[in-house]
Amino acid sequence: MIIVLKKNATEKQVQHIVDTVRGWKLKVHVSRGTERTILGLIGDERVILGQPLDIFPGVESVLHVLKPYKLASAEGRTERTRIRLPPLRKGGRPVVLGGPEVVVMAGPCSIESRELLFALARLVKKAGGKILRAGAFKPRTSPYAFQGLGAEGLRYLAEVRAEVGIHVITEVMDPRDVDLVADVADVLQIGARNMQNFNLLKAVGQLRKPVMIKRGLANTLEELLLSAEYVLSEGNHDVLLCERGIRTFETMTRNTLDLAAVPLLQRESHLPVIVDPSHGTGHWDLVVPMARAAVAAGADGIMVEIHPRPAEALSDGSQALLPKNFIKMMTALNAVARVLGRKV
């Protein structure tokens, strides 16, 4: 259920409604826009059947949300979510996800060495990328594949963030590691294989740090939104949705990149949408065209993998862009974004 408040509703009126609803053992999500404040009620709504909510002072209307993802639904917001990462250095600009700028996240699939991480971080920043992506913990299909450097990789990420001055996103796989990763990362990534790891979703939901959830290998968009709902329902309102391809009958690509997910998710939800064409295709020569297409479709951000020697990469070398191709991609994305009145 959604309670829409009047423009002139006072803080005292808002708090009175919140306290009353909590007294009915329901959770309340407060969404403050420039024009309206909206209260989302979460829980067993049978306890308020027959309650005249619309007569409370300050209430404009009461709406019943039929979708199961109530907090993630666009019905519960008057404005789209914008996630702000504060500047890392004095005088710097914040990074805003969900705004007019298309934010590019780039870096190696996994952290292989301190030297390589620093070199790629500087490349990403110089080329206009805003967030360094690199995995310290790597979920792999084979137990014999490289699993990442773990805590050592997080130390490298902390160093590169401080010295280069670039925000970082990295994956967390285990609820026990959430605090460890959150101490370093500006954005925590929930990988495709953990999209429905509900204990992990609840754990990151208790943070006050942005979380990006990647769509699972064979999951519907509704299931992705319900995973976001787990995080939102715990009180963390800064959630990003990531389309990274799904498993279909097609074998010429690693996955099938579902670009229709971008406008569909933006229609259904207020959350920013990121596209990962690296995992979505699995082939480096397909990454740039699909990244361009994702920007054209309205994506709020792009995530790609880069490596100076893909043949020697410890993970996902076949889909990694060479540095020169990454720079060309940034130019191409800017050209597409400008047509749409945006920038990269």
C-alpha positions as CSV (number, residue, x, y, z in Angstrom):
1,M,0.0,0.0,0.0
2,I,1.2,3.5,-0.8
3,I,0.2,6.7,1.0
4,V,0.7,9.8,-1.0
5,L,1.0,12.9,1.1
6,K,0.0,16.5,0.2
7,K,2.6,19.0,-0.9
8,N,2.1,21.0,2.4
9,A,2.2,18.0,4.7
10,T,4.2,18.9,7.8
11,E,6.9,16.8,9.5
12,K,4.6,16.3,12.5
13,Q,1.8,14.9,10.3
14,V,4.3,12.6,8.5
15,Q,5.7,11.3,11.8
16,H,2.2,10.8,13.2
17,I,1.2,8.5,10.3
18,V,4.6,6.6,10.5
19,D,4.2,6.0,14.2
20,T,0.5,4.9,13.8
21,V,1.4,2.5,11.0
22,R,4.3,1.0,12.9
23,G,1.9,0.5,15.8
24,W,0.0,-1.8,13.5
25,K,3.3,-3.9,13.1
26,L,3.9,-2.7,9.5
27,K,7.2,-1.4,8.2
28,V,7.2,2.1,6.6
29,H,9.4,3.2,3.8
30,V,9.6,7.0,3.5
31,S,10.4,8.4,0.0
32,R,10.9,12.1,-0.2
33,G,10.7,13.7,-3.6
34,T,10.9,17.4,-4.6
35,E,7.1,17.5,-5.1
36,R,5.7,14.8,-2.9
37,T,6.5,12.5,0.0
38,I,5.3,8.9,-0.3
39,L,5.0,6.3,2.4
40,G,5.3,2.7,1.4
41,L,3.6,0.2,3.8
42,I,5.2,-3.3,4.0
43,G,3.8,-6.3,5.8
44,D,0.4,-8.0,6.2
45,E,-2.0,-5.3,5.1
46,R,-5.0,-7.2,6.5
47,V,-4.3,-5.5,9.8
48,I,-5.3,-2.2,8.3
49,L,-8.4,-3.3,6.4
50,G,-11.2,-0.8,7.1
51,Q,-8.8,1.8,8.5
52,P,-9.6,5.2,7.1
53,L,-6.1,6.2,6.1
54,D,-7.2,8.9,3.8
55,I,-8.6,11.0,6.6
56,F,-5.3,11.4,8.3
57,P,-4.1,15.0,8.2
58,G,-1.6,15.5,5.4
59,V,-2.8,12.5,3.3
60,E,-3.7,13.2,-0.3
61,S,-4.5,9.6,-1.5
62,V,-4.1,5.9,-0.7
63,L,-3.1,3.5,-3.4
64,H,-2.9,-0.3,-3.4
65,V,0.2,-1.7,-5.1
66,L,-0.6,-5.0,-6.7
67,K,2.9,-5.9,-7.7
68,P,4.8,-8.2,-5.3
69,Y,7.9,-5.9,-5.5
70,K,6.3,-2.9,-3.7
71,L,9.4,-0.9,-2.8
72,A,11.1,-1.5,-6.1
73,S,8.0,-0.7,-8.1
74,A,7.8,2.6,-10.0
75,E,4.2,3.0,-8.5
76,G,5.7,3.8,-5.2
77,R,7.9,6.7,-6.3
78,T,7.3,10.1,-7.9
79,E,11.0,10.3,-9.0
80,R,13.6,7.9,-10.2
81,T,16.3,6.9,-7.7
82,R,19.6,8.6,-8.1
83,I,22.6,7.1,-6.2
84,R,25.3,9.6,-5.3
85,L,28.9,8.6,-4.6
86,P,30.6,11.5,-2.8
87,P,33.9,12.8,-4.3
88,L,37.0,11.1,-3.1
89,R,39.1,14.2,-3.1
90,K,38.5,17.8,-2.2
91,G,37.1,19.7,-5.0
92,G,36.1,16.6,-6.9
93,R,32.7,15.8,-8.5
94,P,30.4,13.2,-7.1
95,V,29.4,10.2,-9.3
96,V,25.7,10.0,-9.8
97,L,24.1,6.8,-10.9
98,G,20.6,7.2,-12.4
99,G,21.1,10.7,-13.6
100,P,21.7,12.2,-17.0
101,E,25.3,10.9,-17.2
102,V,25.9,7.3,-18.3
103,V,28.4,5.9,-15.8
104,V,31.1,3.5,-17.1
105,M,32.5,0.9,-14.7
106,A,35.5,-0.9,-16.1
107,G,38.5,-3.0,-15.0
108,P,39.8,-6.5,-14.9
109,C,37.5,-9.4,-14.2
110,S,39.7,-10.4,-11.3
111,I,42.5,-8.7,-9.4
112,E,45.6,-10.5,-10.5
113,S,48.3,-8.2,-9.1
114,R,48.7,-4.8,-7.5
115,E,50.7,-3.5,-10.5
116,L,48.0,-4.5,-13.1
117,L,45.2,-3.1,-10.9
118,F,46.9,0.3,-10.6
119,A,47.7,0.5,-14.3
120,L,44.1,-0.3,-15.3
121,A,42.7,2.1,-12.7
122,R,44.7,4.9,-14.1
123,L,43.6,4.0,-17.7
124,V,39.9,3.8,-16.7
125,K,40.0,7.2,-15.0
126,K,41.9,8.9,-17.8
127,A,39.5,7.6,-20.4
128,G,36.5,8.9,-18.5
129,G,35.3,5.9,-16.6
130,K,34.0,6.7,-13.1
131,I,34.2,3.4,-11.3
132,L,36.8,0.7,-11.2
133,R,35.4,-2.9,-11.3
134,A,37.6,-5.7,-10.1
135,G,36.9,-9.0,-8.4
136,A,38.7,-9.9,-5.1
137,F,36.4,-12.9,-4.6
138,K,35.5,-14.8,-7.8
139,P,32.7,-17.3,-8.0
140,R,33.7,-19.8,-10.8
141,T,31.9,-22.6,-12.4
142,S,34.9,-24.9,-12.0
143,P,36.3,-25.4,-8.5
144,Y,39.8,-25.6,-10.1
145,A,39.6,-22.2,-11.7
146,F,41.2,-19.1,-10.2
147,Q,39.0,-18.0,-7.3
148,G,40.5,-14.5,-6.7
149,L,43.0,-13.1,-4.2
150,G,40.4,-12.5,-1.5
151,A,41.5,-10.2,1.4
152,E,44.8,-9.4,-0.4
153,G,42.8,-8.2,-3.4
154,L,40.7,-6.0,-1.2
155,R,43.9,-4.4,0.2
156,Y,45.0,-3.6,-3.3
157,L,41.6,-2.1,-4.1
158,A,41.8,0.1,-1.0
159,E,45.2,1.4,-2.0
160,V,44.2,2.1,-5.6
161,R,41.0,3.9,-4.5
162,A,43.1,6.2,-2.2
163,E,46.0,6.8,-4.5
164,V,44.3,7.0,-7.9
165,G,41.1,8.6,-6.6
166,I,38.6,6.3,-8.3
167,H,35.5,4.7,-6.8
168,V,35.4,0.9,-6.8
169,I,32.8,-1.8,-7.1
170,T,33.6,-5.4,-6.2
171,E,31.6,-8.6,-5.5
172,V,30.7,-10.0,-2.2
173,M,29.8,-13.7,-2.1
174,D,29.3,-14.6,1.6
175,P,27.3,-12.8,4.4
176,R,30.3,-13.3,6.6
177,D,32.4,-11.1,4.2
178,V,29.9,-8.2,3.9
179,D,31.6,-5.9,6.4
180,L,35.1,-6.7,5.1
181,V,34.1,-5.8,1.5
182,A,32.0,-2.8,2.6
183,D,35.1,-1.3,4.3
184,V,36.7,-0.9,0.8
185,A,34.0,-0.8,-1.9
186,D,31.9,2.2,-2.8
187,V,29.4,-0.2,-4.4
188,L,28.9,-3.9,-3.5
189,Q,28.1,-6.3,-6.3
190,I,25.8,-9.3,-5.9
191,G,26.8,-11.6,-8.7
192,A,24.4,-13.5,-11.0
193,R,25.0,-16.8,-9.1
194,N,24.0,-15.1,-5.8
195,M,21.0,-13.2,-7.0
196,Q,18.7,-15.3,-4.9
197,N,21.1,-15.8,-2.0
198,F,18.5,-14.3,0.3
199,N,20.7,-14.3,3.4
200,L,23.3,-12.3,1.5
201,L,20.7,-9.9,0.2
202,K,19.4,-9.3,3.7
203,A,22.9,-8.7,5.0
204,V,23.8,-6.0,2.3
205,G,20.3,-4.6,2.9
206,Q,21.4,-3.7,6.4
207,L,24.2,-1.6,5.1
208,R,24.0,2.1,4.1
209,K,26.1,1.6,1.0
210,P,24.9,1.1,-2.7
211,V,24.4,-2.5,-3.9
212,M,24.3,-3.7,-7.5
213,I,22.4,-6.9,-8.2
214,K,23.2,-8.8,-11.4
215,R,20.4,-10.8,-13.0
216,G,20.7,-14.5,-12.6
217,L,21.6,-16.8,-15.4
218,A,18.0,-18.0,-15.9
219,N,16.0,-15.6,-13.9
220,T,13.0,-13.4,-14.9
221,L,12.9,-9.6,-14.5
222,E,10.3,-10.1,-11.8
223,E,12.6,-12.3,-9.9
224,L,15.4,-9.7,-10.2
225,L,13.1,-7.0,-8.9
226,L,12.1,-9.3,-6.0
227,S,15.8,-9.7,-5.1
228,A,16.1,-5.9,-5.1
229,E,13.0,-5.9,-2.8
230,Y,14.9,-8.0,-0.2
231,V,17.6,-5.3,0.0
232,L,15.1,-2.4,0.0
233,S,13.0,-4.0,2.7
234,E,15.9,-4.1,5.0
235,G,16.3,-0.3,4.8
236,N,19.0,0.1,2.1
237,H,17.4,2.3,-0.6
238,D,20.5,2.5,-2.9
239,V,20.1,-0.5,-5.3
240,L,21.2,-0.9,-8.9
241,L,19.9,-3.5,-11.3
242,C,22.3,-5.1,-13.8
243,E,21.4,-7.0,-17.0
244,R,24.3,-9.3,-17.8
245,G,22.7,-11.8,-20.2
246,I,20.7,-14.9,-19.6
247,R,21.1,-18.5,-20.6
248,T,19.2,-19.5,-23.7
249,F,19.4,-22.0,-26.5
250,E,21.9,-19.8,-28.4
251,T,25.5,-21.1,-28.3
252,M,27.3,-18.5,-30.4
253,T,27.5,-16.1,-27.4
254,R,28.2,-16.8,-23.8
255,N,24.8,-15.6,-22.8
256,T,21.9,-13.7,-24.6
257,L,22.1,-10.1,-23.7
258,D,18.5,-9.0,-23.1
259,L,18.5,-5.3,-23.9
260,A,14.7,-5.2,-23.7
261,A,15.3,-5.5,-20.0
262,V,16.5,-1.9,-19.9
263,P,13.3,-0.1,-20.8
264,L,11.2,-2.8,-19.1
265,L,13.0,-2.4,-15.8
266,Q,12.8,1.4,-16.1
267,R,9.0,1.1,-16.8
268,E,8.5,-1.2,-13.8
269,S,10.9,0.2,-11.3
270,H,12.5,3.5,-10.2
271,L,16.0,1.9,-9.8
272,P,19.0,2.6,-12.0
273,V,19.8,0.0,-14.7
274,I,23.3,-1.1,-15.6
275,V,24.3,-3.3,-18.6
276,D,27.2,-5.7,-18.7
277,P,28.0,-6.5,-22.3
278,S,31.1,-8.4,-21.4
279,H,29.4,-11.2,-19.6
280,G,26.4,-10.7,-21.8
281,T,28.3,-11.8,-25.0
282,G,31.5,-13.4,-23.9
283,H,33.3,-12.1,-27.0
284,W,35.5,-8.9,-26.9
285,D,34.5,-7.9,-30.4
286,L,30.8,-7.9,-29.5
287,V,31.3,-5.8,-26.3
288,V,31.5,-2.4,-27.9
289,P,28.5,-2.7,-30.3
290,M,26.3,-4.0,-27.5
291,A,27.6,-1.3,-25.1
292,R,26.5,1.3,-27.8
293,A,23.1,-0.4,-28.1
294,A,22.7,-0.4,-24.3
295,V,23.3,3.4,-24.1
296,A,20.8,3.8,-27.0
297,A,18.3,1.7,-25.0
298,G,18.6,4.1,-22.1
299,A,21.0,2.3,-19.7
300,D,22.2,4.3,-16.7
301,G,25.6,2.7,-16.8
302,I,27.8,0.2,-18.6
303,M,30.2,-2.3,-17.0
304,V,33.0,-3.8,-19.1
305,E,36.1,-5.8,-18.6
306,I,39.6,-4.8,-19.8
307,H,43.0,-6.4,-19.8
308,P,46.3,-5.5,-21.5
309,R,47.0,-9.2,-22.2
310,P,43.7,-11.1,-22.5
311,A,45.4,-14.3,-23.5
312,E,47.1,-14.3,-20.1
313,A,44.1,-13.2,-18.0
314,L,43.3,-15.5,-15.1
315,S,39.6,-15.2,-15.8
316,D,37.4,-14.2,-18.7
317,G,40.1,-13.1,-21.1
318,S,38.0,-13.8,-24.2
319,Q,35.6,-11.0,-23.3
320,A,38.1,-8.4,-22.1
321,L,38.8,-5.3,-24.2
322,L,42.3,-4.2,-24.9
323,P,43.1,-0.8,-23.4
324,K,43.1,0.8,-26.9
325,N,39.6,-0.7,-27.7
326,F,38.3,0.5,-24.3
327,I,39.4,4.1,-25.2
328,K,37.6,3.8,-28.6
329,M,34.5,2.5,-26.9
330,M,34.4,5.6,-24.6
331,T,34.5,7.8,-27.7
332,A,31.7,5.8,-29.3
333,L,29.5,5.8,-26.2
334,N,29.9,9.6,-25.9
335,A,28.7,10.0,-29.5
336,V,25.6,7.9,-28.8
337,A,24.9,9.6,-25.5
338,R,25.0,13.1,-27.0
339,V,22.3,12.2,-29.5
340,L,20.1,11.4,-26.5
341,G,21.0,14.5,-24.7
342,R,23.2,12.7,-22.3
343,K,27.0,12.3,-21.7
344,V,29.4,9.6,-20.6
